[in-house]
């Protein structure tokens, strides 16, 4: 059987992290089985759908390395086909016009609530013979007896009584199709063979399977993956921090690290933690997906990101850093690039994110460093004298390396009866504007000799 998968987001907001994982799982299944993975933009909600969100979805998935085949499929361009299928369902006796008013439906809902029952449309218009005037909705004529079985590739066999599935609306009063109809028609048109989506779509799958059967179409395979929960154990929503892909990009999470984390969020292969992109493709299978919700763990994301930052080629890391800085921080002068590339080796040592690298690299990006009030308090007369003596000894050096700097620092420690911190702290403040930052020798050696002297003479 062919493997044709799809991810079908609505462009009504930034892409949600749960949606990203769904896209990843679809992409992996297709790539492993030499199949196709398509992106469908479900933009039939014209009031809320925006091109900026569509573009953001496409660029974000591309950033993560989840590339779709062909052009994105735009659902709104296929509405005439959706309506034609609705009319065909009416002709075949699988759908009917419903004349119930909003007031009648509200009364039915109120009665159900009063009796502590879920609202299910009463099917009042299901067998009406006469036609009435006025706007109507079109409802699908769901099966009343028997049950429907879905052999879910993650959850196992799911069987529900058909009586629990209401006669759901497939065309609104304005003749626009609903999600249930549009998604089913498009999946059939696109020849989708595997539908992988969140388990909150389980009831939709039962409804859509009935449309497939009514139309005589081949029913695809279904796989419903558990939702992602917040650290509080609740369903993750767009109101949560770090719920959208953009939240992670802004703090400098690497695409490979986030993709690896999302792969492991609800899926496992033995005890392996780190996967290359190709390993992800080769090893992924739906049998490794768990049935329970996964909890988002920011500390684990940062830990995995730190691993990637420390092991990636430094020129490649700089390319990520440069792109990140330009988009989320500030574009730095080209003249700074060589020093930054040479310094990546130590700038990444204490960094969990690209934002950490950016903050640690401020002394290289900016020529003038602003010293904070708390750090200024540390520059007392003794500290200033140490800096002055350091300049004197530093100017004498003909070669600059850690081996030549160590005797200078040691001599100042002995002369001023202090320790490494006593010497290093005021020198570091003078060079980077803070007592915190990269190692002292790394800082000194990453700056030109004249620049070291210029900065320290300002103290």
Secondary structure by P-SEA (a helix, b strand, c coil): cbbbbbbbbbccccccaaaaaaaaaaaaaaaaacbbbbbbbcccccccccaaaaaaaaaaaaaacccccccccccccaaaaaaaaaaaaaaaccbbbbcccaaaaaaaaaaaaaacccccccccccccccccccbbbbbbbcccccccccccccccbbbbbcccccccccccccccccaaaaaaaaaaaacccbbbbcccaaaaaaaaaaaaaaacccccbbbbbbbbbcccccccccccccccaaaaaaacccaaaaaaaaaaccccccccccccaaaaaacccccccccbbbbbbaaaaaaaaaaaaacccaaaaaaaaaaaaacccccccccaaaaaaaaccccccccccaaaaaaaaccccccbbbbcaaaaaaccaaaaaaaaaaaaaaaacccccaaaaaaaaaaaaaaacccccccaaaaaaaaccccccccaaaaaaaccaaaaaaaaaac
